[in-house]
Structures are given as C-alpha cells and as structure tokens.
Amino acid sequence: MSLMGNRLKAVRKHIGYAQKRMSEECGSALRSWQDYESGTKVPGGQVFAGLAELGVNANWVLTGHGPMMNEEFQEGGDSESADEFRYVSALKVEASAGHGAVVESDEGEDSAPKMAFRNDWLKREGLKNNKLAVIKAKGDSMEPAIFSGDSLLIDVFIGRTINELKLGKPANMAGLKDGIYILRLDGRLSVKRLQLDFTGGMYINSDNPAYSQIKVSKADMEELTIVGKVEWIGRRL
C-alpha cells in the first residue's frame, strides 16, 4: 500500500464511512476507491473535489503535511472553538410553510453568514459528516411546529452540494422516513411533514389543520423532489 493510499484509508476511517459510501461521496466507482487505497491507482480531480466537500485537506492527502481535515473558522475564531463547533451556511432561501412566494437569492454558500452547532451534538444526532444548510421558514401551514421566520437546519441529501438546494433535482428516496422535509412544489421550496403510505406512496401534511392533506401515489413519487430533511428548528423568543 502506498503512502497516499494509507492516508486515503485513514481519512475514510476518520470520517467513519465504508468504502462504498466514500466512493459515492467522491464520485468514483467502488473498485476505483479500493485501488486508490491499495495504491494501484491515483485519484483524479473529481475525487479530490469530493474529499474537499467532506472537509479533507487535499495537501495532507498528497504530501502528508498539515492537518488531515480543514478547520472551519469564524472570523477571529481559534482552533479550540473550531474543534468544538461546526459553522453551517445560513443561506438566503425561504421555504414556504403556507401561501406566498419563496425568496431566493444568488448568495452562495461561501459568502453566506454562518450558524454554529456543537460538533458533539451533531455527532449524537448522526449529522457529523452530513451536508448541512440553514434556511428560513415562511408562512403558517406548519404551526405550531414551525412558525414563519424560524431557522431550519437541513440535512441536504447525499450526492447534492449545498448550493443545489434551490435547483429541484430528483432526490434519492432510499432510506426515507416519516418526518419534516423540504420539498420542491410548484416551482418553490416548501416545508411539509411526510408520512409514508403502505402502498408505496406518501401523504404530504401540514400541521395547521386549515391546510389540506396531499396524497402522492407510488406512480407519482418520481415527480416529487425532496431536497432534504429538517433536523432542527430555532426561533427568536
């Protein structure tokens, strides 16, 4: 095994992924990832881009110099706070919880303000290495669970960059469970509660009884775009 292969294996184990999951995250075939770890093949730019998405320091993978993982800092932050917190982009995007237009800006992840979440909490919730974003809710259809103006921490589905949150590409439905999700409906983002149906379809529910339930058949599931799952709700008192 080569030195780079050793480092790729060390990165994967540090993140806690199996080889198959790691290969998917980095846009490579499982066999190719196995070859990277064994040192019989050298990864290309797409793999390094995937590693960067996971917070891996490419220079460390290539040379062994510097830290294994890139640290996320707030302005004026230090290494101790970077180890304790993860800073998640708060995008200028609103998910409709009722009627009305959704506000979307071109402000990207890099320029967006950040919200800090404790790494130990993220780990307990199984979100340590997930792709996360924070957006705002708008409307009253999810009251009393979610009020207009609430901040929503979104677990963006695997295989999507955070900036794809506004694009409405087909989502991977594998492993979907009942819960509150961000959907793409009628050309806009909406936050709704999903309930799986035993026939293979699902119900789209609003917590506010003034809004009607929507039934989605198994045949129509492919037309439904699910952007991500709501994992945390925050509001000002």
C-alpha positions as CSV (number, residue, x, y, z in Angstrom):
1,M,0.0,0.0,0.0
2,S,1.3,3.5,-0.9
3,L,1.7,6.4,1.5
4,M,-1.2,8.2,-0.3
5,G,-3.3,5.0,-0.1
6,N,-2.6,4.8,3.6
7,R,-3.7,8.4,4.0
8,L,-6.9,7.9,2.0
9,K,-7.8,4.9,4.2
10,A,-7.0,7.0,7.3
11,V,-9.3,9.8,6.1
12,R,-12.1,7.3,5.4
13,K,-11.8,5.7,8.8
14,H,-11.6,9.1,10.5
15,I,-14.9,10.2,8.8
16,G,-16.4,6.8,9.6
17,Y,-17.5,5.8,6.1
18,A,-17.3,2.3,4.5
19,Q,-15.5,2.1,1.1
20,K,-18.8,2.1,-0.8
21,R,-20.1,5.3,0.9
22,M,-16.7,7.0,0.5
23,S,-16.6,6.2,-3.2
24,E,-20.1,7.6,-3.7
25,E,-19.3,10.8,-1.9
26,C,-16.2,11.3,-4.1
27,G,-17.9,10.4,-7.4
28,S,-15.9,7.3,-8.1
29,A,-16.7,3.6,-8.5
30,L,-16.2,1.3,-5.5
31,R,-13.5,-0.6,-7.3
32,S,-11.6,2.6,-8.1
33,W,-11.7,3.7,-4.5
34,Q,-10.3,0.3,-3.5
35,D,-7.5,0.8,-6.0
36,Y,-6.8,4.3,-4.5
37,E,-6.4,2.8,-1.0
38,S,-4.2,0.0,-2.2
39,G,-2.0,2.4,-4.2
40,T,-2.5,0.8,-7.6
41,K,-4.4,3.9,-8.9
42,V,-4.0,7.6,-8.3
43,P,-7.2,9.6,-7.7
44,G,-8.1,12.5,-10.0
45,G,-9.6,15.9,-9.6
46,Q,-13.2,14.8,-9.1
47,V,-12.2,12.6,-6.1
48,F,-10.2,15.5,-4.6
49,A,-13.2,17.8,-5.1
50,G,-15.4,15.2,-3.2
51,L,-12.8,15.0,-0.4
52,A,-12.9,18.8,-0.1
53,E,-16.7,18.7,0.3
54,L,-16.1,16.4,3.3
55,G,-13.6,18.8,4.8
56,V,-10.5,16.9,3.9
57,N,-7.2,18.8,3.4
58,A,-6.0,17.8,-0.1
59,N,-2.4,18.8,0.7
60,W,-2.3,16.3,3.5
61,V,-3.6,13.5,1.2
62,L,-1.0,14.4,-1.4
63,T,2.0,15.1,0.8
64,G,1.3,14.2,4.4
65,H,1.9,17.8,5.5
66,G,-0.5,19.9,7.5
67,P,-3.7,18.7,9.3
68,M,-5.8,15.9,7.9
69,M,-9.0,17.9,8.0
70,N,-9.6,21.5,7.0
71,E,-10.8,23.6,10.0
72,E,-13.9,25.9,9.7
73,F,-13.3,29.2,11.4
74,Q,-15.4,32.2,12.1
75,E,-13.6,35.5,11.7
76,G,-11.4,35.8,14.8
77,G,-12.0,32.2,15.8
78,D,-9.4,29.8,17.2
79,S,-8.5,26.1,16.8
80,E,-10.2,25.3,20.1
81,S,-13.6,26.7,19.0
82,A,-13.2,25.1,15.6
83,D,-12.9,21.7,17.2
84,E,-16.0,22.4,19.3
85,F,-18.3,23.9,16.7
86,R,-19.2,23.4,13.1
87,Y,-20.2,26.6,11.2
88,V,-23.1,25.9,8.8
89,S,-24.0,28.3,6.0
90,A,-27.3,30.2,6.6
91,L,-28.5,30.7,3.0
92,K,-30.9,33.5,1.9
93,V,-33.5,31.0,1.0
94,E,-37.1,30.7,2.4
95,A,-39.2,27.6,2.4
96,S,-42.9,28.3,2.2
97,A,-44.9,27.0,5.1
98,G,-48.1,28.3,3.5
99,H,-49.1,30.5,0.7
100,G,-46.8,33.1,-0.8
101,A,-43.7,33.4,-2.9
102,V,-40.3,32.0,-1.8
103,V,-37.4,34.4,-1.7
104,E,-34.3,33.0,-3.2
105,S,-31.0,35.0,-3.7
106,D,-27.9,34.2,-5.6
107,E,-25.8,34.4,-2.4
108,G,-23.7,31.3,-2.4
109,E,-22.5,29.1,0.4
110,D,-19.1,30.8,0.7
111,S,-20.5,34.3,1.2
112,A,-23.4,33.4,3.4
113,P,-23.4,34.0,7.2
114,K,-22.8,31.1,9.4
115,M,-24.6,29.5,12.4
116,A,-22.6,27.5,14.9
117,F,-23.6,24.0,16.0
118,R,-21.7,21.9,18.6
119,N,-19.9,19.0,17.0
120,D,-20.7,16.7,19.8
121,W,-24.5,17.4,19.3
122,L,-24.1,16.8,15.5
123,K,-22.4,13.5,16.2
124,R,-25.1,12.4,18.6
125,E,-27.7,13.2,16.0
126,G,-25.8,11.3,13.3
127,L,-25.1,14.6,11.4
128,K,-21.4,14.9,12.0
129,N,-20.3,14.4,8.3
130,N,-23.6,15.3,6.6
131,K,-24.1,18.2,4.2
132,L,-26.0,20.8,6.1
133,A,-27.5,24.2,5.5
134,V,-29.7,26.7,7.4
135,I,-32.7,28.3,5.7
136,K,-35.8,30.3,6.9
137,A,-39.4,29.2,7.0
138,K,-42.2,31.5,5.7
139,G,-45.9,31.1,6.3
140,D,-48.2,29.4,8.9
141,S,-49.1,26.0,7.4
142,M,-46.7,24.1,9.8
143,E,-47.8,25.9,13.0
144,P,-47.4,25.1,15.9
145,A,-44.3,23.1,15.0
146,I,-42.8,25.7,12.7
147,F,-43.6,29.5,12.7
148,S,-42.8,32.0,10.0
149,G,-39.2,33.2,10.4
150,D,-38.0,30.1,12.1
151,S,-34.5,28.9,11.2
152,L,-34.3,25.3,9.9
153,L,-31.2,23.1,9.9
154,I,-31.5,21.0,6.8
155,D,-29.7,17.7,6.2
156,V,-29.2,18.1,2.4
157,F,-29.5,14.7,0.7
158,I,-26.3,12.7,-0.2
159,G,-25.0,13.5,-3.7
160,R,-26.0,17.2,-3.7
161,T,-23.9,20.2,-3.0
162,I,-25.4,22.8,-0.6
163,N,-25.8,25.3,-3.5
164,E,-28.0,22.7,-5.3
165,L,-30.6,23.2,-2.5
166,K,-32.6,25.6,-4.8
167,L,-32.5,23.6,-8.0
168,G,-35.0,20.9,-7.6
169,K,-33.1,17.9,-8.9
170,P,-34.6,14.4,-8.3
171,A,-33.8,13.2,-4.8
172,N,-32.6,9.8,-3.7
173,M,-35.6,8.3,-1.9
174,A,-33.7,5.4,-0.3
175,G,-33.9,5.4,3.4
176,L,-36.8,8.0,3.5
177,K,-38.6,8.0,6.9
178,D,-41.6,9.9,8.3
179,G,-40.6,13.4,9.3
180,I,-40.4,17.1,8.2
181,Y,-38.8,17.7,4.8
182,I,-38.0,20.5,2.4
183,L,-39.9,19.8,-0.9
184,R,-39.9,21.4,-4.3
185,L,-43.6,22.0,-5.1
186,D,-45.0,24.2,-7.8
187,G,-41.6,25.7,-8.5
188,R,-40.8,26.8,-5.0
189,L,-39.5,25.3,-1.8
190,S,-42.0,24.2,0.8
191,V,-41.6,22.7,4.3
192,K,-44.0,19.8,5.0
193,R,-44.5,16.7,7.1
194,L,-44.2,13.5,5.1
195,Q,-46.0,10.3,6.1
196,L,-45.2,7.1,4.1
197,D,-48.1,5.0,2.9
198,F,-48.1,1.2,2.9
199,T,-49.0,1.2,-0.8
200,G,-45.6,2.8,-1.7
201,G,-46.8,6.4,-1.9
202,M,-46.9,9.1,0.8
203,Y,-49.0,11.8,2.3
204,I,-47.9,15.5,2.4
205,N,-49.2,17.0,5.6
206,S,-49.4,20.5,7.2
207,D,-49.6,20.7,11.0
208,N,-52.0,23.6,10.7
209,P,-55.5,21.9,10.2
210,A,-56.6,24.8,7.9
211,Y,-54.4,23.2,5.1
212,S,-55.5,20.1,3.3
213,Q,-53.5,16.8,3.1
214,I,-52.0,15.9,-0.3
215,K,-51.8,12.2,-1.3
216,V,-48.9,11.2,-3.6
217,S,-49.3,7.9,-5.3
218,K,-46.4,5.5,-5.9
219,A,-46.6,6.3,-9.6
220,D,-46.2,10.0,-8.9
221,M,-43.3,9.6,-6.4
222,E,-40.7,10.2,-9.1
223,E,-42.2,13.7,-9.8
224,L,-41.7,14.7,-6.2
225,T,-38.5,16.5,-5.4
226,I,-37.3,16.1,-1.8
227,V,-34.4,18.5,-1.1
228,G,-33.6,17.5,2.5
229,K,-34.8,16.7,6.0
230,V,-35.4,19.2,8.7
231,E,-33.2,18.2,11.7
232,W,-33.5,21.3,14.0
233,I,-35.8,24.3,14.4
234,G,-34.7,27.5,16.0
235,R,-36.6,30.8,16.7
236,R,-36.3,34.1,18.4
237,L,-38.3,34.5,21.6
